[in-house]
Amino acid sequence: MRTFLATLFVLVAFTMNAQSTWKLDSGHSSINFSVSHLVISEITGSFDQFDITAITGDDFSNPKFDVSIKTASINTKNSQRDNHLRADDFFDAEKHPAITFKNSSVEKTGDKTFSVTGNLTIKGITKEVTFNGTLNGILKTDRGEKAGLKLTTTINRTDFKVGGGMGSIGEDVMVVIHLEMKKQ
């Protein structure tokens, strides 16, 4: 009887602490940003190549995100501007091919909301950044289990030495990430 109870306890503990790996569905995900220009308008853009993995509880609780963004994939729909953004005074994509983020903590802020704090590295400079997150839902389909999320933050581009003293461009950059992830 003791062996049965001990086995049952181990199984229950394992189930409660089960971890899942979730991989990015790149066809249904995006990393977007906007920054003011001349204080009267907004320039928007995206990064078109990125990889995101999350290790979570089975219900997508307490996610550990590992993010890598290909810097040269910046896209503002203006090739001249994009080439300038890849240059050394902005992202220096040749020397710094990736922007990375790894979170160190997650705090539940509501039924479907949370904050994710971690280290964001741009141009070799690492700063702590907090994203506000929403778990839009988890859905079981015939193609597997999927989770939808939205993450937002605002970063100061000068903290990462992006754009130097470009006075015509705002310092605050709003980042909005839409994710669809598939449980592995």
C-alpha positions as CSV (number, residue, x, y, z in Angstrom):
1,M,0.0,0.0,0.0
2,R,2.8,2.4,0.8
3,T,4.5,1.7,-2.5
4,F,1.2,2.4,-4.3
5,L,0.7,5.7,-2.4
6,A,4.3,6.8,-3.1
7,T,4.0,6.0,-6.8
8,L,0.7,7.9,-6.9
9,F,2.3,10.9,-5.2
10,V,5.2,11.0,-7.6
11,L,2.8,10.8,-10.6
12,V,0.6,13.6,-9.3
13,A,3.7,15.8,-8.5
14,F,5.1,15.1,-12.0
15,T,1.8,16.0,-13.7
16,M,1.4,19.2,-11.7
17,N,4.9,20.3,-12.7
18,A,4.8,19.0,-16.3
19,Q,6.7,21.3,-18.7
20,S,6.0,21.7,-22.3
21,T,8.0,23.2,-25.2
22,W,6.1,25.6,-27.5
23,K,7.6,26.6,-30.9
24,L,6.8,29.6,-33.0
25,D,4.3,29.4,-35.9
26,S,6.1,32.0,-38.0
27,G,3.2,32.2,-40.5
28,H,0.9,33.5,-37.8
29,S,3.3,35.6,-35.8
30,S,4.9,39.1,-36.1
31,I,7.3,41.5,-34.3
32,N,6.3,45.1,-35.0
33,F,7.5,48.4,-33.9
34,S,6.7,52.1,-34.2
35,V,8.6,55.3,-33.5
36,S,7.7,59.0,-33.9
37,H,9.2,60.9,-36.8
38,L,9.5,64.7,-36.6
39,V,7.1,64.6,-33.6
40,I,4.1,64.6,-36.0
41,S,3.9,61.1,-37.4
42,E,4.8,57.5,-36.7
43,I,7.1,55.2,-38.7
44,T,6.2,51.5,-38.4
45,G,8.2,48.4,-39.2
46,S,8.8,44.8,-38.4
47,F,11.4,42.2,-38.2
48,D,10.6,39.4,-40.7
49,Q,12.9,36.7,-39.4
50,F,12.9,35.5,-35.8
51,D,12.6,32.4,-33.7
52,I,10.9,32.1,-30.4
53,T,10.7,29.1,-28.1
54,A,8.8,28.9,-24.8
55,I,9.2,26.3,-22.0
56,T,6.0,26.4,-19.9
57,G,3.6,24.6,-17.8
58,D,1.0,22.6,-19.9
59,D,-1.4,25.5,-19.5
60,F,1.2,28.0,-20.7
61,S,1.9,29.1,-17.2
62,N,5.2,30.6,-16.1
63,P,6.8,30.7,-19.6
64,K,10.5,30.9,-20.2
65,F,11.0,32.6,-23.5
66,D,14.1,32.4,-25.7
67,V,14.0,34.9,-28.5
68,S,16.4,35.5,-31.4
69,I,15.6,38.1,-34.1
70,K,17.7,38.5,-37.3
71,T,18.7,42.1,-37.2
72,A,19.1,42.4,-41.0
73,S,15.4,41.3,-41.5
74,I,14.2,44.8,-40.4
75,N,11.5,46.0,-42.8
76,T,9.9,49.4,-42.9
77,K,8.7,49.1,-46.5
78,N,11.4,51.6,-47.6
79,S,14.6,49.9,-48.9
80,Q,16.7,53.0,-48.5
81,R,15.7,53.5,-44.9
82,D,16.0,49.8,-44.2
83,N,19.6,49.8,-45.5
84,H,20.4,52.8,-43.2
85,L,18.8,51.0,-40.2
86,R,21.1,48.0,-40.9
87,A,24.2,50.3,-40.9
88,D,26.5,50.8,-37.9
89,D,24.9,54.0,-36.6
90,F,21.6,52.1,-36.1
91,F,21.6,48.3,-35.6
92,D,25.0,47.4,-37.1
93,A,23.5,44.2,-38.5
94,E,26.8,43.0,-39.9
95,K,28.6,43.1,-36.5
96,H,25.4,42.3,-34.4
97,P,23.3,39.8,-36.5
98,A,20.9,39.0,-33.7
99,I,18.7,40.8,-31.1
100,T,18.0,38.4,-28.2
101,F,15.7,38.2,-25.3
102,K,15.6,35.7,-22.4
103,N,13.2,36.3,-19.5
104,S,14.1,35.9,-15.9
105,S,10.7,36.2,-14.3
106,V,7.0,36.1,-15.0
107,E,4.3,37.7,-12.9
108,K,0.6,36.9,-13.3
109,T,-1.3,40.3,-13.4
110,G,-4.8,39.0,-14.2
111,D,-6.8,36.0,-15.5
112,K,-5.2,36.1,-18.9
113,T,-2.5,38.8,-18.4
114,F,1.1,38.7,-17.1
115,S,4.3,40.6,-17.2
116,V,7.6,39.1,-18.5
117,T,10.9,40.6,-17.3
118,G,14.2,39.6,-18.8
119,N,17.3,40.7,-20.6
120,L,17.1,42.3,-24.1
121,T,20.3,42.5,-26.0
122,I,20.7,44.9,-29.0
123,K,24.1,45.8,-30.4
124,G,25.9,43.9,-27.6
125,I,24.2,46.1,-25.0
126,T,21.9,44.2,-22.5
127,K,19.2,45.9,-20.5
128,E,16.4,44.6,-18.4
129,V,13.0,45.0,-20.1
130,T,9.5,44.2,-19.1
131,F,6.8,43.1,-21.6
132,N,3.1,43.2,-20.8
133,G,1.5,40.0,-22.0
134,T,-1.9,38.6,-22.8
135,L,-2.7,35.0,-23.3
136,N,-5.4,35.2,-25.9
137,G,-6.2,31.5,-25.5
138,I,-5.1,27.9,-26.0
139,L,-6.8,25.8,-28.6
140,K,-6.6,22.1,-29.4
141,T,-6.9,21.4,-33.1
142,D,-6.4,18.4,-35.4
143,R,-2.9,19.8,-36.0
144,G,-2.0,20.0,-32.3
145,E,-2.3,22.4,-29.4
146,K,-1.8,26.1,-30.1
147,A,-1.5,29.2,-27.9
148,G,-2.0,32.8,-29.0
149,L,-0.3,35.7,-27.2
150,K,0.3,39.4,-27.5
151,L,3.3,41.1,-25.8
152,T,4.0,44.8,-25.7
153,T,6.6,47.1,-24.3
154,T,8.3,50.5,-25.0
155,I,12.1,50.7,-25.1
156,N,14.4,53.7,-25.4
157,R,16.5,53.2,-28.5
158,T,19.3,55.4,-27.2
159,D,19.8,53.0,-24.2
160,F,21.0,50.5,-26.9
161,K,22.9,53.2,-29.0
162,V,20.5,52.8,-31.9
163,G,20.3,55.9,-34.0
164,G,22.7,58.0,-32.0
165,G,21.6,61.7,-31.9
166,M,19.0,61.5,-34.6
167,G,16.8,64.3,-33.3
168,S,14.1,63.8,-35.9
169,I,13.4,60.3,-34.5
170,G,11.7,59.8,-31.2
171,E,13.7,57.9,-28.5
172,D,10.7,55.7,-27.4
173,V,10.0,52.7,-29.6
174,M,6.8,50.8,-29.1
175,V,7.1,47.1,-29.7
176,V,4.1,44.8,-30.3
177,I,4.6,41.1,-30.7
178,H,1.8,38.8,-31.9
179,L,2.5,35.1,-31.4
180,E,0.9,31.8,-32.3
181,M,2.9,29.0,-30.8
182,K,2.5,25.2,-31.2
183,K,3.0,22.8,-28.4
184,Q,5.7,20.2,-29.3
